[in-house]
Amino acid sequence: MTICFTVFATAHPRAGDSMSAEKKRSGNSAQYPEGPGPTLCRPILWLPEHSISMESTLELCHALHASHDKLRTVLRMIENTGVLKRHLIQPVEETLRHPGFAARSRIYRREAEKRLPGVVSDALAAADLTAQDIDAIVFVSCTGFTMPPMTTWMINELDFRSDCRQIPIAQLGCAAGGAAINRAHDFCLAYPAANALVVACEFCSLCYQPSESDVGTLLSNGLFGDAIAAAVVRGSGGSGIALDHNASHVVPGTENWISYEVKETGFHFRLDRRVPGTMSMIAPQLRQLAQTRSWDVSDLGFYVVHAGGPRILDDLSRHLGVPADAFRHSRSVLAEYGNIASAVVLAALSRHFEEGLPAGVRGMVAGFGPGITSEMSLGTWTGPTAASGRLEPGSSEIATRVAAA
């Protein structure tokens, strides 16, 4: 697999080839201009019609692995995830069958092409734009691979301009949601009048491997779900989060803690048992980013963070010194949809739009994934207030979309 990195020199100015002592102290957050920045608009979330409850997951795990010597441990770990329901792009019976890597790749493309038009259309409408207004598409996914990328298909089929920039990212896993927002932010800073569309397309169930039964794999089988999310970052205008600074950090020595082993049967997910403890390494980076704007990371008005599991959220709450309720939307996304990989941050953000926030409050968006990588950004709320943010039932343009039969 390949990954496309785009560097915008105007968005990340450097003086000379060596970093100054100040740059080393302050980390890798760029020197962003003062004043209002590009705006991250209301996200749209699509969920497949097929679903599986925790109860069914536990029953299925017990039936398939009755003789597993660590079955009780696995069942307890799945229960501890707090994932009550997950959505799947295929019925459970089909999900459990492995028709081969090639067949699964065809399913990925077929379902993406079928579902993307509605999600993209709603995301554009939420930002009060059309496809012709979009100058770049950042498309992230770690659960399927196509070449040309899905961005090329979108340009050909969904009325985007032929000169629209393509920024596909395939290998950042759950961190890619935060990375997509940050790359869209960078693009709109480099081209101030531009607009960028962010799309996260994750069909985690296509990575199910029936031949594997290690504890990490069985836990993952009860954790991940499928979803598509999209949002627009407007270079000017719009309402939502006025993006400020962003930064990225790789925790040294953790490169193989979250990874894929690519075999003839596709992507085999590998999860190191030390991953849940990584928030002690990431929290200082979040604190440091907030300090670049003289903000107190423990006293922000909103937090949109990736929900890899309940311990991740519990530990981050403790290390940042914030109440558990600060991550309530991340927790509810985890409980109702499971870990939907790069789509988590957009799904959690959509709930802040539904709930509404006081105008002008400051907050943080953060995604975590392979590397161990954290992609972080700061912003100020310009979206719906608490009084006006609640969505009316049936507002499909700006609410969660659940597939029709």
ABEGO torsion letter per residue (X at the ends): XBBBBBBBAAABBBBEABBBAAAAAAEABBBBBBEBBBBBBBBBBBBBABBBBAAAAAAAAAAAAAABAAAAAAAAAAAAAGBABBBBABBAAAAABBAEAAAAAAAAAAAAAAAAAAAAAAAAAAAGBBAAABABBBBBBAABBBOBBAAAAAAAAAGBBAABBBBBBAAAEAAAAAAAAAAAAAAAAABAABBBBBBBBBBAAAABBAABABAAAAAAAAABBBBBBBBBBBABEEBEBBBBBBBBBBBBGAAAABBBBBBAAEBBBBBBAAAAAAAAAAAAAAAAAAAAAGBBAAABABBBBBBAEAAAAAAAAAAAGBBAAAAAAAAAAAAAAEBAEAAAAAAAAAAAAAAEBBBGBBBBBBBBBBOBBBBBBBBBBABBBAAAABBBBGBAAABBBBBBX
